[in-house]
């Protein structure tokens, strides 16, 4: 392996001071552009790598972002992470990703472990357990210690920080309205995420659409649970109620709904129109018929979250107001819904 040069060695070879080399490598305005180019090219030639630990102790900056997501298997979080990584790379930041596995304890442990000087700030989607227990003290403690957090998708309303969300309520209202406009009169609601903030908002949007159209609520076709297995066990009973539309609040819920509808001999979309929330590969393009879905624009969410955090980290102002940015979703019509 090629030996790494040190600042002293570069300074000696180029007959300049160590301070000049350091300032040139850090784009200091005190150094001329010609000298910067000369030093940077020589440092690259000699395989110079900065001492990250030393920089951290001196500048208290690691140029590293910590990302904590609840579930690595969810394609939405994968899209968000790709957006975060894109902006981080453009801005010269590294990214460390950790998975809470929906555990509040693991989430808190990860925050504590990385906030000891390993990272400059966090981008987080709150774990299922933390939302269920309304336990957000670990976030407030980190923020109070001076480490900024940006929350996305699943957020904690009581924690003051920057947030990036989608219009879950409006998206659900509009999706249910779309089914009504198609002529559906008996629309089932399927949710295995009723313990999450996003699940509750989407369910409220569905109920508001029914209210707006004077459609009575039929509890026999509303299945709200916090478990995919529980939903799968109970979903077949929903189909006994002559439903003609389904709004599913999660990717796996919509896949389950489509498969059971076809298994029971229903024609989709002739007999039942189905809309699912989350535009994952599994739900949209690999099924037949392909599913109409609500696209959350995961990549854009990641990009906006990363920009918010980096802007806060690099701001020279002491008190920058927190922002909540709402990303608009889009209904992607495919084969599982009739055409208007």
C-alpha positions as CSV (number, residue, x, y, z in Angstrom):
1,X,0.0,0.0,0.0
2,X,1.2,3.5,-0.9
3,X,2.6,5.3,2.2
4,X,0.6,8.4,3.3
5,X,2.4,11.7,3.4
6,X,2.1,14.0,6.5
7,X,1.7,17.8,6.6
8,X,5.3,18.2,7.7
9,X,6.6,16.1,4.8
10,X,4.5,18.1,2.2
11,X,5.7,21.4,3.8
12,X,9.3,20.3,3.6
13,X,9.1,19.1,0.0
14,X,7.4,22.4,-1.2
15,X,9.6,24.6,1.0
16,X,6.6,26.2,2.8
17,X,5.3,26.2,6.4
18,X,3.0,23.5,7.8
19,X,0.5,26.3,8.5
20,X,0.5,27.2,4.8
21,X,-0.1,23.6,3.8
22,X,-3.0,23.2,6.3
23,X,-4.6,26.4,5.2
24,X,-4.3,25.6,1.5
25,X,-5.9,22.1,2.0
26,X,-8.8,23.8,3.9
27,X,-9.4,26.5,1.2
28,X,-8.3,29.4,3.4
29,X,-8.7,32.8,1.7
30,X,-5.3,33.7,3.1
31,X,-3.6,31.5,0.5
32,X,-3.4,32.3,-3.2
33,X,-5.3,30.1,-5.7
34,X,-2.0,29.2,-7.4
35,X,-0.5,28.0,-4.1
36,X,-3.6,26.1,-3.2
37,X,-3.6,24.2,-6.5
38,X,0.1,23.4,-6.2
39,X,-0.3,22.1,-2.6
40,X,-3.5,20.1,-3.3
41,X,-2.1,18.4,-6.4
42,X,1.1,17.5,-4.5
43,X,-0.9,16.2,-1.5
44,X,-3.0,14.1,-3.8
45,X,0.1,12.7,-5.5
46,X,1.6,11.8,-2.2
47,X,-1.6,10.1,-0.9
48,X,-2.1,12.6,1.9
49,X,-5.2,11.9,4.1
50,X,-6.3,14.3,6.8
51,X,-6.3,13.1,10.4
52,X,-10.0,13.0,11.1
53,X,-9.6,12.5,14.9
54,X,-7.2,15.5,15.0
55,X,-9.5,17.7,13.0
56,X,-12.4,16.7,15.2
57,X,-10.5,17.7,18.4
58,X,-9.4,21.0,16.9
59,X,-12.5,22.1,15.0
60,X,-15.2,20.1,16.6
61,X,-16.4,19.2,13.1
62,X,-16.4,15.7,11.6
63,X,-18.2,16.5,8.3
64,X,-20.2,13.3,9.1
65,X,-24.0,12.9,9.3
66,X,-25.7,10.1,11.3
67,X,-28.8,8.7,9.7
68,X,-31.1,6.5,11.8
69,X,-33.9,4.6,10.0
70,X,-36.5,2.2,11.5
71,X,-36.4,-0.5,8.9
72,X,-33.9,-1.4,6.2
73,X,-36.3,-3.6,4.3
74,X,-38.7,-0.7,3.5
75,X,-38.0,0.6,0.0
76,X,-39.2,4.1,1.1
77,X,-36.3,4.5,3.6
78,X,-33.9,3.2,1.0
79,X,-35.0,6.0,-1.3
80,X,-34.7,8.6,1.4
81,X,-31.2,7.4,2.2
82,X,-30.1,7.7,-1.4
83,X,-31.3,11.3,-1.4
84,X,-29.4,12.1,1.8
85,X,-26.3,10.5,0.5
86,X,-26.5,12.5,-2.8
87,X,-26.6,15.9,-1.1
88,X,-24.0,14.9,1.6
89,X,-21.6,13.8,-1.1
90,X,-22.1,17.1,-3.0
91,X,-21.5,19.1,0.2
92,X,-18.4,17.1,1.2
93,X,-20.0,15.2,4.1
94,X,-19.8,11.5,5.0
95,X,-22.8,9.5,6.1
96,X,-23.2,6.8,8.8
97,X,-26.4,4.8,8.6
98,X,-27.8,2.9,11.6
99,X,-31.1,0.9,12.0
100,X,-33.2,1.2,15.1
101,X,-35.3,-1.9,14.1
102,X,-38.3,0.0,15.5
103,X,-36.7,-0.1,19.0
104,X,-36.7,3.1,21.2
105,X,-33.9,1.7,23.3
106,X,-31.7,1.0,20.3
107,X,-32.6,4.4,18.8
108,X,-31.5,6.1,22.1
109,X,-28.3,4.1,22.3
110,X,-27.3,4.9,18.7
111,X,-27.9,8.6,19.3
112,X,-25.8,8.6,22.5
113,X,-23.0,6.5,20.9
114,X,-22.7,8.7,17.8
115,X,-23.1,12.1,19.5
116,X,-19.8,11.7,21.4
117,X,-17.9,13.5,18.6
118,X,-18.4,10.9,15.8
119,X,-21.0,13.0,13.9
120,X,-22.1,16.6,13.5
121,X,-25.8,16.0,13.3
122,X,-28.6,13.5,12.8
123,X,-31.3,12.7,10.3
124,X,-33.9,10.4,11.9
125,X,-37.3,8.7,11.3
126,X,-38.7,7.9,14.7
127,X,-39.0,4.2,15.7
128,X,-42.4,2.5,16.1
129,X,-41.8,1.9,19.8
130,X,-40.9,5.5,20.5
131,X,-44.1,6.7,18.8
132,X,-46.2,4.1,20.5
133,X,-44.9,5.1,23.9
134,X,-44.7,8.8,23.1
135,X,-41.1,8.6,24.4
136,X,-39.0,11.3,22.9
137,X,-36.7,12.3,25.7
138,X,-33.6,10.9,24.0
139,X,-34.1,13.3,21.1
140,X,-34.5,16.3,23.3
141,X,-31.4,15.4,25.3
142,X,-29.3,15.2,22.2
143,X,-30.6,18.6,20.8
144,X,-30.1,20.2,24.2
145,X,-26.5,19.1,24.1
146,X,-26.0,21.0,20.9
147,X,-26.3,18.3,18.3
148,X,-29.0,19.2,15.7
149,X,-31.6,16.7,14.5
150,X,-33.7,16.7,11.4
151,X,-36.7,14.3,11.6
152,X,-38.5,13.0,8.5
153,X,-41.7,11.1,7.7
154,X,-42.3,9.8,11.3
155,X,-41.8,12.8,13.6
156,X,-42.2,13.7,17.2
157,X,-44.5,16.8,17.5
158,X,-43.3,17.7,20.9
159,X,-39.6,17.9,19.9
160,X,-38.3,21.2,18.6
161,X,-36.2,20.5,15.5
162,X,-36.3,20.7,11.7
163,X,-38.8,18.3,10.1
164,X,-39.6,17.0,6.6
165,X,-43.0,15.4,6.1
166,X,-45.4,14.4,3.4
167,X,-49.0,15.6,3.3
168,X,-50.3,12.3,4.7
169,X,-53.8,13.6,5.6
170,X,-54.4,15.4,2.3
171,X,-52.9,12.5,0.3
172,X,-55.3,10.0,1.9
173,X,-58.2,12.4,1.5
174,X,-57.4,12.9,-2.2
175,X,-56.8,9.1,-2.8
176,X,-60.2,8.2,-1.2
177,X,-61.9,11.0,-3.2
178,X,-60.4,9.5,-6.4
179,X,-62.0,6.1,-5.6
180,X,-65.3,7.9,-4.9
181,X,-65.0,9.7,-8.2
182,X,-64.5,6.4,-9.9
183,X,-67.9,5.3,-8.6
184,X,-66.8,3.3,-5.6
185,X,-69.4,3.5,-2.8
186,X,-68.1,0.9,-0.3
187,X,-64.4,1.6,0.2
188,X,-62.5,-0.5,2.7
189,X,-59.6,0.9,4.7
190,X,-56.7,-1.4,5.5
191,X,-53.9,-0.4,7.9
192,X,-51.2,-2.3,9.7
193,X,-49.5,1.0,10.8
194,X,-52.2,2.4,13.1
195,X,-49.7,2.9,15.9
196,X,-47.6,5.3,13.8
197,X,-48.3,9.0,13.3
198,X,-48.4,8.6,9.5
199,X,-51.0,5.8,9.8
200,X,-53.3,7.9,12.0
201,X,-53.1,10.9,9.6
202,X,-53.9,8.7,6.6
203,X,-56.8,7.1,8.3
204,X,-58.1,10.6,9.3
205,X,-57.9,11.6,5.6
206,X,-59.9,8.6,4.5
207,X,-62.6,9.4,7.1
208,X,-62.7,13.0,6.1
209,X,-63.3,12.1,2.4
210,X,-66.3,9.9,3.5
211,X,-67.7,12.8,5.5
212,X,-67.3,15.2,2.6
213,X,-69.3,12.9,0.4
214,X,-72.0,12.0,3.0
215,X,-70.9,8.4,2.9
216,X,-71.6,6.6,6.3
217,X,-68.7,5.0,8.1
218,X,-68.9,1.2,7.9
219,X,-66.8,-0.2,10.7
220,X,-67.0,-3.7,9.1
221,X,-64.8,-2.6,6.2
222,X,-62.3,-0.6,8.3
223,X,-59.4,-2.7,9.5
224,X,-56.9,-0.7,11.7
225,X,-54.1,-2.7,13.4
226,X,-50.4,-2.3,14.3
227,X,-49.3,-5.7,12.9
228,X,-49.0,-7.0,9.4
229,X,-49.7,-10.5,10.7
230,X,-52.9,-9.3,12.4
231,X,-54.0,-7.6,9.2
232,X,-53.5,-10.8,7.2
233,X,-55.4,-12.8,9.7
234,X,-58.5,-10.5,9.5
235,X,-58.4,-9.1,6.0
236,X,-60.6,-11.9,4.4
237,X,-63.6,-10.9,6.5
238,X,-63.5,-7.4,5.0
239,X,-64.1,-8.9,1.5
240,X,-67.4,-10.4,2.8
241,X,-69.0,-6.9,2.8
242,X,-69.4,-6.3,-1.0
243,X,-66.6,-3.7,-1.1
244,X,-65.9,-2.1,-4.5
245,X,-62.8,-0.1,-3.4
246,X,-59.8,-0.5,-1.1
247,X,-57.4,2.2,0.3
248,X,-54.4,0.5,1.9
249,X,-52.1,2.6,4.1
250,X,-48.9,0.8,3.6
251,X,-47.0,-1.0,0.8
252,X,-47.4,-4.5,2.3
253,X,-51.1,-3.8,3.1
254,X,-51.8,-3.0,-0.6
255,X,-50.0,-6.1,-1.8
256,X,-52.0,-8.3,0.6
257,X,-55.2,-6.7,-0.5
258,X,-54.5,-7.3,-4.2
259,X,-53.5,-10.9,-3.7
260,X,-56.5,-11.8,-1.6
261,X,-58.9,-10.0,-4.0
262,X,-57.5,-12.1,-6.9
263,X,-57.6,-15.2,-4.8
264,X,-61.3,-14.7,-4.1
265,X,-62.0,-14.3,-7.8
266,X,-62.6,-10.6,-7.9
267,X,-61.6,-8.8,-11.1
268,X,-59.3,-5.8,-10.5
269,X,-60.2,-3.1,-11.3
270,X,-63.5,-4.1,-12.8
271,X,-65.0,-5.4,-9.5
272,X,-62.6,-3.6,-7.0
273,X,-60.3,-0.6,-7.4
274,X,-57.3,-0.6,-5.2
275,X,-55.0,2.3,-4.1
276,X,-51.9,1.7,-1.9
277,X,-49.7,4.2,0.0
278,X,-46.0,4.1,-0.8
279,X,-44.7,3.6,-4.3
280,X,-42.2,0.7,-3.8
281,X,-41.0,-1.7,-6.4
282,X,-42.9,-4.5,-4.7
283,X,-46.3,-2.8,-4.7
284,X,-46.2,-1.0,-8.1
285,X,-44.5,-2.7,-10.9
286,X,-43.9,-6.4,-10.0
287,X,-47.6,-7.3,-9.5
288,X,-50.2,-8.0,-12.1
289,X,-52.3,-5.9,-12.3
290,X,-49.8,-3.2,-11.3
291,X,-50.9,-1.1,-8.3
292,X,-52.1,2.5,-8.3
293,X,-50.0,4.1,-5.5
294,X,-49.3,7.3,-3.7
295,X,-45.7,8.2,-4.4
296,X,-44.0,9.9,-1.4
297,X,-41.0,11.1,-3.3
298,X,-38.5,9.5,-0.9
299,X,-35.4,10.7,-2.7
300,X,-36.6,14.3,-2.6
301,X,-37.4,13.9,1.2
302,X,-33.8,12.8,1.7
303,X,-32.4,15.6,-0.3
304,X,-34.4,18.3,1.6
305,X,-33.6,16.7,5.0
306,X,-29.8,16.7,4.2
307,X,-29.9,20.3,3.0
308,X,-31.7,21.4,6.2
309,X,-29.2,19.8,8.4
310,X,-26.1,20.9,6.5
311,X,-27.4,24.5,6.3
312,X,-27.9,24.5,10.0
313,X,-24.5,23.0,10.6
314,X,-22.8,25.6,8.4
315,X,-24.9,28.6,9.5
316,X,-22.9,31.3,11.3
317,X,-26.1,32.5,13.1
318,X,-26.7,31.3,16.6
319,X,-30.5,31.0,16.6
320,X,-31.9,29.8,13.3
321,X,-35.7,29.2,13.4
322,X,-36.7,25.5,13.0
323,X,-38.5,24.6,9.8
324,X,-41.2,22.0,8.9
325,X,-41.2,21.3,5.1
326,X,-44.1,19.5,3.6
327,X,-43.4,17.4,0.4
328,X,-46.4,16.9,-1.8
329,X,-47.2,13.4,-2.9
330,X,-48.4,12.2,-6.3
331,X,-51.0,9.6,-7.2
332,X,-49.5,7.2,-9.8
333,X,-52.4,5.6,-11.6
334,X,-51.8,2.1,-12.9
335,X,-53.9,-1.0,-13.6
336,X,-55.5,-1.5,-10.2
337,X,-58.0,1.4,-10.6
338,X,-60.5,2.1,-13.3
339,X,-60.1,5.1,-15.5
340,X,-62.2,8.2,-15.0
